[in-house]
Amino acid sequence: VPRRVYAAIPGRNKYRPSQTSPIPNFTLAGDWTSQKFLGSMEGAVLGGKLAAEVVANRAKGNPDKPIKEIQQDIIDAAASHVAKEPAGVKGDGAIAR
């Protein structure tokens, strides 16, 4: 696999949010959103195009596409997650040293 391309593991797209958001007038875009070109410039462009479609549909008064459901196993895993301090970060300021 070339180093410039993200090697997607099967099933990882379920963790990516859709462009439609439950927050009014808030739309998501980027290579980290749910789309087929994961972690790449092409994915960023496609994520932006899909976000623009959400905005255009809302402007026309069309209903949003359904929001991607969060699977129960992800919710369960998040509930038991324990946050860890990031390695190598020193100090309490806004800029890590």
N, C-alpha and C positions, 0 to 999 in steps of 0.2 A: 504494500500500500504506500503510495507516495506520501511524504510528510506534509505536503501542503493541503491534503484532503483529510477531513475527519473520517475515521473509520467507525461507522455506526454499528452498534451491536443490535441485533434483532430485538424488537420489542421496546426500544428506548423512546420511540415517538409518543408512547402513552404518557410520558412525563412532560411533554411539551404542551404549553397552553395554546388554545386556538386564538385567532386574531380578535374574535368577538369577546367582549368582556361584560360581566354583569354590572359594571360600573357605568352609569350614563356618560356618554360622550368620551369614553376612554377606550381606545383601540390599540392592540399590541402589534408590533412589527419587528422583524429581525430574524436572523438565522436560527435563533433559539426557539422560535415559535413552531407550531405544527405545520409542516410542509415537507415536500419530498427531497429537497436538497439540503440535508442536515449539515450544519457547521461549515458553510462555504459562502463565497460571495454570491453564487447563484441562489443559495438559500435566503440570503439577506434580501436580494432583489425580489424573489418570489414572495417572501414574507411581507415586504412592502406593498407589492401588487395586491395580495390578498387583503391586507389592511385597507388599502384604498378602495377595494370593492365593498368592504363593510361600511366605510364612510359614505360612499356613493349610494349604497342601498338605503342607508339611514336618511340621507338627504332627500331621496325620492319618496320617503315614507314607507318603504318596504319593510316587512318584519325581518329581524335578524335571523340568521341560520342558528340552529340550536348550538348552545355552548357545549363544548366537549366535556363529558362527564368525567369526574375524577373517580377512578376505580377504588373500591373499598380497601383492597390490600395496600394501596398507596396511603390512604387516610390512616389506616391502622399503623403502618410503619412510621408515619410522621408523628403520630401521637406518642410513640415510645422513643423518639429520637432524642438523644442527649447532645447538646451543642458542645463542641470542643474549642479551645483556644487555638487560633491559627499559629502554625509553627513559624518561628523566626520573627514575630512581630514584637517590638519593644516599645514601651511607653503607652500612655493613655491618650495622646493627642490625635487630632484628625489625620495627620500625616504619619504613616508608619515609618519607623526607622530601620 
